[in-house]
Amino acid sequence: MKLKSYFLLVVLVCIFFVTKGQNIKSLEAVSKQDANPENQAIIYGSFVQRLGFSSGGFAQDIRIMNVETKEIFSFRVKPIFKSAKENAFCFYIKPGSYKILNYWWTESKWYGGKMFTEYIFKGIESSKVADKLKKGEIQVNNLEQYSFRVTDSSVHYLGTWHFDKELVSFSNNKEQLDITIQTEYQKINWVQAKPEIPE
């Protein structure tokens, strides 16, 4: 029975992505042996997830869009098999302007997991967007997405992403993260990284 449930879950996930019709590219993780980037950029920060231990072994992702090229990218903010409430992230990215699209996460259930895709907008809880639009309390034109900009051959600190609540927020804790991240990635100059907190 568990195998059947798992197979059904896999099929549903595949159908979801195919019907979306979007080519989502995964950002490449920075290796612990890598040095400061040339002709590309690095983004890093810390992510506070919605769930703690109840997230099970499921991964969680953020999807962003390059404003100029309209390409959609995904990057992992909670690794598989980790239940820590807060995790650091560090990825290569093309230079450009980006908007945060959504937060993709799975809640552990007895039958496997329940997936959620939350579209992120400024000043509004993700679960209330559809209802407020339906009631006419907000208009599509008034919805604003968080954005950030990345320049070539540079390292950008994107802040601490507080996604533990539906009304998300971002804070600057660069000094604290730099202390821990430099022990793992010793060849990158974190001190000179440019803060670029989404706004």
PyMOL commands that set and color helices and strands:
alter all, ss='L'
color gray80, all
select helices_A, chain A and resi 2-20+53-55+126-135+140-142+174-184
alter helices_A, ss='H'
color red, helices_A
select strands_A, chain A and resi 24-26+41-48+60-66+72-78+86-93+96-109+112-119+147-150+154-162+169-171+194-195
alter strands_A, ss='S'
color yellow, strands_A
deselect
rebuild
show_as cartoon
